[in-house]
Amino acid sequence: MKNLSVAASRLEGQKMFQVLAKAQELERQGKNIIHFEIGDPDFDTPANIVDAACTALKQGDTHYVNSSGLSEFKIVSADVTQRSRGFKPDPEQILVTAGGNVQIYYAVSCLVNPGEEVIISDPGFVSYNSIINFVGAKAVKVALREENQFRLNPDEVKKAITGKTRMIIINSPHNPTGSVMTEDEIKRIYDIAQEHDVYLVSDEVYARMIYKDSDVKFSSPSQYDACKKRTIVIHAFSKSYAMTGWRLGAMTGPAEIISKMALLLETTSSCVSPFIQRAGIAALTGSQEPINAMIQELRSRRDIMVEALNKIPGIQCLKPQGAFYVFPNIRNTGMTSEEFSDMMLQQAGVAVCPGNYFGEHGEGHVRLCYANSAKNIKQGLERIEQCLTMQKKKVSPAFTDGRPSLWNF
């Protein structure tokens, strides 16, 4: 049998799903696992959204539709953009997609040639690197520093620009650190993109998730060119509407680029299911109170997790201002990111994601998602503290019927 393609050999996937797979295998063995590894809100999708999809299904809204998206969906999306970002995109500037991940693929594959460069943050969302590598381009990584609250530094972005730079990708609020860039930082990066005539992709999947106690507000580079020249906004419903399994998003960009991306969507998946789009319309036009309540609850959970982590010897954790992740420093435990994560999964029954999965500058950290119940957060952090205490004392867990009794694992 012949080998795989060169492009296929470069695929990395999303390693957090690989951690999830290991955790689920342990669960199949009857072990109790607390999940902090995957960014999936534990909230149910609001009822009005579910009802809209069910109604559309019952009415037979199950056929092919325009590949770029329903006109009604685009109109509603444009209205929301005007309220949130200060401009109203034309329908031709909007592409309805199956979630946000694929939007990154469309942008990179339609705009970046093999051998060209894309500037991303390190640590950063894992799909950026995987997609860039897949198309044969080069990811140029700019380090995020803990002393700068993990915010992307425009001066370091400017230093990373070369004659081969084709695109800059920014992400605020940020996965995996929860950092939020200031308006000045975003404007400076837009100016850099304009000066060097490169595209600027702004991943705003967590845009709704900036907490009220944050000292920065949401800002988007799209306000400077209304997505008509170089800015492309990535947006999905997965996180803010608890719709991870629905696979729905809407990206905004220059019309001529969106039209090419629509052809790629048409080629690969034909269209987004119309009943899913009807659910999206309900999400955008219905009451936002369930969403606001969810974000308020996430803030409470964040505070519980940060406080508990900072009480554990060997761990220091900044308080993130957005998204639903913390990125604690675990270097003083004496373990690498993967050693720490493996120990917590195997010995404590707590699934966390190694920081190095998000880039080499993530080493010495782990990512925990606090989109879990307050009860589970408290129990999970207790397990982590107890596991580290026993590891320090070099004491093995006590077993009852083959399981560590401390954690009901």
N, C-alpha and C positions, 0 to 999 in steps of 0.2 A: 504493500500500500504506500502511496506517495505521501510525503510530509504535508503538514498544514501550510497555509500561506504564511509569508513573512509577517503580514499584518496580524494574523491570528496569533502568531507566536508572541506578539507584543502585548496582548490583552492581559490585564491584571484583575479586572472586576472590582468589586467593592468588598474589601476584606472584613468589614464589620458584619456582613452577611455570613461570612465564613465562621466568625465567632458565634453568631446566632445558631448556625448549623450544629456546632459542637455542643452548645448549651442545650439545644433541643434533643440531641442524641442522649445527653445525660438525663434529660427529663423522661425520655422513652424508657430509660433504665430504672425509672422510679425515683429519681433524685430531685430534690427541690431546688430550683434555680431562681434567683432574683435577677431580672433583666435590666441592666443599665447600658447595654452595648449598642442598641439600635434606636434610631430616632423615629419612633412610632408612638404618637400620643395614645394614652390609654383611654381617652375620652371617646364616647360614641359620636358618630357623625350626627349633627343636629337633625331633629325629626323632619323639619320642613324640607331639608335637602333630600332625605331618603324618600319622603312622600312624593316629591317632584319626579324623581326617577321612576318610582313605581307607577305613577300616573302615566308617564310617558310610555312605559313598557306596555301597560294595559291598553293604551290608545294606539299601539302598533308602531311607535316611533323607533323602529329597529332596523331601518334600511340605510343604505348609503346616503351620505350628505356631502356637500361641498368639502373638498379635502382641506381647505384652509379654515373651516369652521362655520357654524351657523351664524347668519347675519345678526340674529337677536343676541347671541352670546357676545359677539364683537361689539355691538352697540352698548351693551351693559358694561362690558370690560372697559371700553373707552370712557364711559361716564365715571367709573371708579378711578381710572387713571387721572382724570381731570381733577377730581377731589383730592386725591392723595399725592399727586406729583406736579400738579399745576399746569398740565397741558392735555389736550384731547387728541389722541392719535386718530388718524383716518382708519377706516376698516381695513384698508390694504396694508396697513402697518402691523396688523395683528394676525398671529397664527395660533390656532388652538391645537394643543398637543396632548399626548398621553403622558402627563407629568412633566417635571422640570428637567430630569436627567437627560432626556432625549433632546431638549432644547440646546443644551451645551454641545451635544454631538452635531446637531444641525449647524450651529454657528461655526464651530471649528472646521467641520468638513466642507462647508460652503465658502469659507473665507481664508483658510490657511493652507498653503501648499507644503508638500513634503520638503523638509529642510529648513522651513521658516520657523520663527520662534514665537512662543506665547508666554507672556509673563504671568506667573501665578504666585500665590502666597505659599509659604512653607512654615508651619503646617497649613493644610488646606483640604478642601473636600476632595476625596480620593478619585472621583470620576474625572476631574480635570486632567490629571496626569495620565490616566488610562486612555482617555479619548485622544489626547494630544499625541501620545505614543502610537496609538492605533493608526492614525492617519499619516504617520511618518514625519510629524513635526517635532520640534524640541521644546520641552518645558523648561523655562528659565525661572528658577525659584528664588523668591525674595523672602528672607527670614523674617518671621514675626517674633518679637522679643517680649518676654514676660515683663521686663521693666517698662515697656511702652504699652502695657495692658493688652498685648497681642494685637495692636492695631497696625495696619499696613502703613509704612513710612514712605511718603511720596518721594523723598530724596533718594531712597534706596531703589525705588521703582525707576527713577530717572537714570540712575547709574546702570541699571540693567538693560536699558535700551541699546540696541545695536542696529546696524543696517538691515538685519534679517528680522527684526521685530515686526510682527504682523498684527498682534492683538495683545491686550491686557485684560485679565479677568480679575474683577474684585468681588468680594462677598461680604456684605454687611447688612444685618447681623451675621456673624461669622460662625461657620461650622469648620472646626470642632471647638473653638475656644469661647464662643459667646460674645466676642468683642464687637463693639459698634464704632465705626469710623465717624469722625467729626465732619461737619459740612465743609470746613476748610480743607481737610485732607482729601475729600472726594473731589472738590473743585480743583485742587492742585493736580490730582491725577488726570482729571478730564483735560486740563490745560496741557499736560504732558502728552496725552494722546493726540490732542489737536496739533501741538507743535510738531510732532513726528508723524502725523497723518496715519495713525493706526486705529484699529477698531477697539472699542471699550465695551466689554461685556460685563454687565452688572447683575450678579446673582442676588436677587432680592426675595428669595423663597421665604425668608424669615422676617420680611419687612414689618408684618403686624406685631412681631414679638419683641418690642422694645419696652422695657419696664418703666413705670412711672417714676421710680426713684433713680433712673439713669440721668446722668448729667449731660447726655447728648441726645439729640432727636434724630429721627429718621431723615435721611437725605439720599437723593438719587442723582447721578450724573445726567439722567435723562432730562432733567429740567433745563439743561443748558443748550440742548439741540433738539428737544422734543422727539428724540429718536428718528430724526430725519437725515442725519449725516453719518454718525459713527457709533452712537450708543445703541446697544441692544440690551433689553431688560429681560431677565429670566424670572418667571413667576409661576408658581404652582399652588394648588389648593391643598396639597398633602398635609402640611403642618398646621397652618392657621385655621383650617376648617376640619381637622381630624379626618382627612380623606386620603390617607396614604394608599389604601387599596383601590381607590377609584381610578387613579391614574388620569389626572386632568390638570392642565396648565394652559397659560396663554402668554406667549412671548411677544414683545413689541420691538420693532426696529425699522430701519429704512425700508420703504415699500419694495424697492427693486431687489433687496436682499431677502426680504420675507417671501417674495414670490418664488425665488429659487429654493428656499427652504421648504416651501409648500410643495414644490415638485418632488423634493426628496421624501417628504412625508407621504405624498401620494404614491411614490414608488415603493416605499417600504411597508406602509400600514394602511394605505387608502384614506382613512379618515378616523376621527375620534367618534365613538358611538354617540348617536344623537341623544339618547336618554341620559347619558353621562353629562352631556353639555346642558341638558335641561336642568339637571341637578346643580350644575355650576351657576346657571342663571339664578336659581333659587338661593344659592349661597350668597351671591353678590347683592341681591335685591331684598332678601328677607331681613329679619331682625338680627342685629349683630350682638345682642345681649349674651347669647350662649358663648360666642367667641370671646367677648370681653371677660366673661366669668371664667372661661378656661385660662386666659392669659393671667388673670389675677391669681388663680389657683397655682399656675406654674411658678409665678413669682414667690408664693408661699413655699412651695416645694424647693425652689432654688435656695431660699434662705435656710431651710432645714438642712439641706445637703451641704452647703458651704460651711455652715457653723459646725456640723458634725465632722466634716473632713479636717477642718483646722484644729480640731481637738485631738486628732490622731497623731501620735509621735511619728515624725518622718515625712509627714505630708503637709504641704502648704497649698492653699487654693485661693485664687482671686475670685471676687464676686463678679460674674459676667453681667453685662447690661442688656443682653438680648439672647434670642434663640432659646433652646432648652438643654444646653450642655454646660458642664464644667470641665476644666482641663487642669486638674491639680498636678503639682510638681511632686514626684515621688522619688527623686534622686536620693534623698537621705535615708531611704529604706535599704539602700545598697543593692537594689535590683534594677535590671533593665525594665523597660516598659513591657516587653513580652514576658519576662520572668514574673513580674508582678501580676499581669493579667492571667497567666496560666495558673499561678498559685491561687488567685482568688476564685477562679472557675472550678479548679479541681479540689481545693481544700475548703473553701468557704461557701461554694455554691453561689457565687456572685459573678455575673458576666459583665466585664468592662472591656473597653477597646484600647489596645496599646497605642500610645501617642505616635510611635514611629510609623504606624499604618498611614498617617496623614502627611508624612514627609520626615526627612532626617532631623529637622529641627523640632520635631515632636517627641524625639527620644527624651526619656526622663520624665514623661508625663503620661497620663492615661485620660481617656475621655469617658465621662459618665453622662448618660442622658437621664434627666430628672422628670421625664414625662411618664412617671410612674406614681403610684399612690404614696401619700405621706407615710403610711404604715410600712410599705415595702422599702421606702427610702431609709427610714429609721432602722429597720431590721437589717437591711443590706449593709449599712455603714457600721452597725454593731458587729456583724460578721467579719467585715474587713478589719476592724480594730482588734478583735479577738484573734484573728488569724495572724496578724502582724505581731501581736504580743507573744503568741506561742512560738512563732518563727524565731523571734528574738531570743526567747528562752530555750530554743531548740527542743521544744516539747511536742511530741506527736499528739494529735487529737485522740481523745478517748472514743472508742468504738462501741456501739451497741448494735448487735445483729448486723455487723458489717458496715455501719454508717456512723459518721462523726456525730455524736450526740449533741454537741454544742449548737449545731445549726440545723438539725432535722434534715440533713442533706442526704 
